[in-house]
Amino acid sequence: MELKFTKMHGLGNDFVIIDNRDGANSVTRANVRAIADRRRGVGCDQLIVMETAPTDVADVFMRIFNPDGSESGACGNATRCVAS
């Protein structure tokens, strides 16, 4: 599977960011674990998926995943990276 991503660093954390606003990629917990693995994958503290915002109030919706595949509610460093 080919997957385009950006890797960014923010205040000591590293993030893999996937722009999925077109809905072309399906990100599963297993995918997140594989990508976040520092020995076999890209390696990251968190994986961020950018999605189409559900309303016109925002430009993008962020889903934040921990290396174990679980979803996180927020991350300030990741938000700064995505905003830049």
Protein Blocks (a to p, Z undefined) as FASTA:
>chain_A
ZZddddddeehiacddddfknopaccdfklmmmmmpmklmnopabdcdddddfbfkbmbd
cddddfkopacfbdfklmmmmmZZ
